[in-house]
Amino acid sequence: MTLPRVLLVEDDASIARFVELALEELPIELITCTNVGDAQQVLQAGHTRLIITDLMLPGESGIDLMQRLLHEPGPGHPIPVAVFSAGLTPAVRDQLGAMKVWRMLSKPASVMELENCVRDALALPMATAPNAPTSPAPAPAAQALSTAAQAEAEAIATHFAGDEFLFKAYRASCLQQFPADVQQGDAACAAQDWPALRRLAHSLATVLLTLGHPTQSVRARQLEKAAAELAANQCLDHWGKLRAFMTQL
């Protein structure tokens, strides 16, 4: 039996890994592309049933991809598009609505939001959650979690549907990716390539929040803003602090 194909257009490896983990139990074929050109080649081959795309991509953007779909439809019926982005401002939502985008998911989304999105698009049956066993109330000492542990517990509950194993698998993949992210950020700063630094900061803000590091996520947002404004000194300051945090994890 041929599995329904879902195309993910996402250039950040950590976020792509999050989507892969969120959807790995579904009976689908997930294909990931990092840019619009590669996505177009997949679409021309046919059989794609759903597109999940970021907006901020290298080269052509997610908006460009949707304009291509409107003016250069591929084979078969129109394909529903789910935009998965941290940049869903009211103005962007209005623009996407005018382009008949099927669904909009704000980063960071939970695994259940992503799974339900795919189930709805492909008319897959909803999963039945097992009844959770009743646990005794924690002892007073167990209630006194550190700030870091509490933030991690909140991240597991909010983004991973309480699945600690899934969270740990995602965290491990992010820790493997961070050295490459640091290298990319260093290169962008050395070349004063602020657009590249902005794209990296945009992705890191979502990744760090998903991992339970809200303060560092805010730092990444500040870096993204500084890079958009071409504020070199602020970029270097924010990147230095963010880099120090990432290298100590």
C-alpha positions as CSV (number, residue, x, y, z in Angstrom):
1,M,0.0,0.0,0.0
2,T,1.3,3.4,-1.0
3,L,1.4,5.8,2.0
4,P,0.1,9.3,1.6
5,R,3.0,11.8,1.1
6,V,3.4,14.8,3.3
7,L,6.0,17.4,2.2
8,L,7.7,19.4,4.9
9,V,9.6,22.6,3.7
10,E,11.8,23.6,6.6
11,D,15.5,24.6,6.5
12,D,16.2,24.3,10.3
13,A,17.4,20.8,11.1
14,S,16.2,20.8,14.7
15,I,12.7,21.9,13.8
16,A,12.5,19.4,11.0
17,R,13.5,16.7,13.5
18,F,10.7,17.9,15.9
19,V,8.2,17.5,13.1
20,E,9.6,14.0,12.2
21,L,9.3,12.9,15.8
22,A,5.7,14.3,16.1
23,L,4.5,12.4,13.0
24,E,6.6,9.2,13.2
25,E,3.6,7.1,14.4
26,L,1.3,8.2,11.5
27,P,1.0,6.0,8.4
28,I,2.5,8.6,6.1
29,E,5.6,9.2,3.9
30,L,7.2,12.4,5.2
31,I,9.6,14.1,2.7
32,T,11.7,17.1,4.0
33,C,13.0,19.8,1.7
34,T,15.1,22.8,2.9
35,N,14.2,25.2,0.0
36,V,11.4,26.0,-2.5
37,G,13.3,24.7,-5.5
38,D,13.7,21.2,-4.0
39,A,10.1,21.3,-2.9
40,Q,8.9,22.1,-6.4
41,Q,10.7,19.0,-7.7
42,V,8.9,16.8,-5.2
43,L,5.6,18.4,-6.1
44,Q,6.1,17.9,-9.8
45,A,6.6,14.2,-9.1
46,G,3.0,14.1,-7.9
47,H,1.4,12.1,-5.0
48,T,1.8,14.9,-2.4
49,R,-1.3,15.1,-0.2
50,L,-0.2,17.9,2.2
51,I,2.4,20.6,2.4
52,I,3.7,21.9,5.7
53,T,6.0,25.0,5.1
54,D,7.9,27.6,7.1
55,L,7.7,31.1,5.8
56,M,11.4,32.2,6.4
57,L,13.5,30.0,4.1
58,P,16.8,30.6,2.3
59,G,16.2,32.1,-1.2
60,E,12.5,32.0,-2.0
61,S,10.1,32.2,0.9
62,G,7.1,30.1,1.9
63,I,5.0,33.0,0.5
64,D,6.8,32.5,-2.9
65,L,6.0,28.8,-2.7
66,M,2.3,29.5,-2.3
67,Q,2.3,32.0,-5.1
68,R,3.9,29.3,-7.3
69,L,1.1,26.9,-6.3
70,L,-1.5,29.4,-7.2
71,H,0.0,30.2,-10.6
72,E,1.7,27.0,-11.5
73,P,-0.4,24.2,-10.0
74,G,1.2,20.8,-10.1
75,P,-0.5,17.5,-11.2
76,G,-3.7,16.4,-9.5
77,H,-6.0,18.3,-7.2
78,P,-5.0,21.4,-5.2
79,I,-2.8,20.4,-2.3
80,P,-3.7,21.8,1.2
81,V,-1.0,24.0,2.7
82,A,-0.3,24.3,6.4
83,V,2.0,27.2,7.3
84,F,4.2,26.4,10.3
85,S,5.8,29.6,11.3
86,A,6.8,31.9,14.2
87,G,6.0,35.0,12.1
88,L,2.2,34.7,12.0
89,T,1.4,38.4,12.7
90,P,-2.2,39.6,12.0
91,A,-1.0,41.1,8.7
92,V,0.7,37.9,7.7
93,R,-2.4,35.9,8.7
94,D,-4.6,38.2,6.5
95,Q,-2.2,37.7,3.6
96,L,-2.2,33.9,4.0
97,G,-5.9,33.9,4.3
98,A,-6.3,35.7,1.0
99,M,-4.0,33.0,-0.5
100,K,-6.4,30.3,0.7
101,V,-3.9,28.7,3.1
102,W,-5.6,25.7,4.7
103,R,-4.2,26.0,8.2
104,M,-1.8,28.1,10.2
105,L,0.3,26.7,13.0
106,S,2.4,29.1,15.2
107,K,5.8,27.9,16.3
108,P,6.4,26.4,18.6
109,A,3.4,24.0,18.1
110,S,2.8,20.9,20.2
111,V,3.2,17.4,18.8
112,M,-0.6,17.0,19.1
113,E,-1.2,20.1,17.0
114,L,1.0,18.8,14.2
115,E,-0.4,15.3,14.4
116,N,-4.0,16.6,14.3
117,C,-3.2,18.8,11.4
118,V,-2.0,15.9,9.4
119,R,-4.9,13.6,10.5
120,D,-7.4,16.3,9.5
121,A,-5.8,16.9,6.1
122,L,-5.6,13.2,5.2
123,A,-8.8,12.1,7.0
124,L,-6.9,9.7,9.3
125,P,-8.7,8.4,12.4
126,M,-7.9,10.3,15.6
127,A,-5.7,8.5,18.1
128,T,-7.3,7.2,21.2
129,A,-5.3,8.1,24.3
130,P,-5.0,5.5,27.0
131,N,-6.4,6.2,30.4
132,A,-3.6,7.5,32.5
133,P,-3.2,5.7,35.8
134,T,-3.9,7.7,39.0
135,S,-0.7,8.7,40.6
136,P,-0.3,9.5,44.3
137,A,0.3,13.1,45.2
138,P,4.1,13.9,45.2
139,A,5.9,14.2,48.4
140,P,6.7,17.8,49.5
141,A,10.4,17.4,48.6
142,A,9.4,16.3,45.0
143,Q,7.3,19.4,44.6
144,A,10.2,21.7,45.1
145,L,11.6,21.5,41.5
146,S,14.4,23.8,40.4
147,T,13.5,26.6,38.0
148,A,15.2,24.7,35.2
149,A,13.5,21.4,36.0
150,Q,10.1,23.2,36.2
151,A,10.7,24.9,32.8
152,E,11.6,21.5,31.3
153,A,8.5,19.8,32.8
154,E,6.3,22.6,31.4
155,A,7.9,22.2,27.9
156,I,7.2,18.4,28.0
157,A,3.6,19.0,29.0
158,T,3.0,21.9,26.5
159,H,4.9,20.7,23.4
160,F,5.3,17.0,23.8
161,A,1.9,15.9,25.2
162,G,3.6,14.8,28.4
163,D,5.9,12.3,26.5
164,E,9.3,12.6,28.3
165,F,10.9,10.0,26.0
166,L,9.9,12.1,22.9
167,F,11.3,15.2,24.6
168,K,14.6,13.5,25.3
169,A,14.9,12.2,21.8
170,Y,14.3,15.7,20.4
171,R,16.7,17.3,22.9
172,A,19.4,14.8,21.9
173,S,19.0,15.7,18.2
174,C,19.2,19.4,19.1
175,L,22.4,19.0,21.1
176,Q,23.9,17.3,18.0
177,Q,22.8,20.2,15.8
178,F,23.9,23.0,18.1
179,P,27.7,22.9,17.1
180,A,26.7,23.4,13.5
181,D,24.4,26.2,14.5
182,V,27.2,27.9,16.5
183,Q,29.5,27.5,13.5
184,Q,26.9,29.0,11.2
185,G,26.3,32.0,13.6
186,D,30.1,32.6,14.0
187,A,30.4,32.6,10.2
188,A,27.5,35.0,9.8
189,C,29.0,37.4,12.3
190,A,32.4,37.3,10.8
191,A,31.0,38.1,7.4
192,Q,28.5,40.6,8.8
193,D,25.8,38.5,7.0
194,W,22.9,39.8,9.1
195,P,20.1,38.2,7.1
196,A,21.7,34.8,7.6
197,L,22.1,35.5,11.4
198,R,18.4,36.6,11.4
199,R,17.3,33.3,9.9
200,L,19.3,31.4,12.4
201,A,18.0,33.4,15.4
202,H,14.4,33.0,14.1
203,S,14.8,29.2,14.2
204,L,16.7,29.1,17.5
205,A,14.0,31.1,19.2
206,T,11.5,28.3,18.5
207,V,13.9,25.5,19.3
208,L,15.0,26.9,22.6
209,L,11.4,27.6,23.8
210,T,10.5,24.0,22.8
211,L,13.4,22.7,24.9
212,G,12.2,24.7,28.0
213,H,14.6,27.7,27.8
214,P,12.3,30.7,27.6
215,T,14.9,33.3,28.6
216,Q,17.2,32.2,25.9
217,S,14.4,32.1,23.4
218,V,13.7,35.7,24.2
219,R,17.5,36.4,23.6
220,A,17.2,34.8,20.2
221,R,14.2,37.0,19.4
222,Q,16.2,40.0,20.4
223,L,19.0,38.8,18.1
224,E,16.5,38.4,15.3
225,K,15.3,41.9,15.7
226,A,18.8,43.4,15.9
227,A,19.8,41.5,12.7
228,A,16.7,42.8,10.9
229,E,17.7,46.3,11.9
230,L,21.3,45.7,10.9
231,A,22.4,46.7,14.4
232,A,25.9,45.2,14.3
233,N,26.9,45.8,17.9
234,Q,23.7,44.5,19.3
235,C,23.9,41.4,17.0
236,L,27.4,40.6,18.3
237,D,26.4,41.1,21.9
238,H,23.3,38.9,21.7
239,W,25.0,36.3,19.6
240,G,27.9,36.1,22.1
241,K,25.6,35.5,25.0
242,L,23.4,33.0,23.1
243,R,26.5,31.2,21.8
244,A,27.9,30.8,25.3
245,F,24.6,29.3,26.5
246,M,24.5,26.8,23.6
247,T,28.1,25.7,24.0
248,Q,27.6,24.9,27.7
249,L,24.6,22.6,27.1
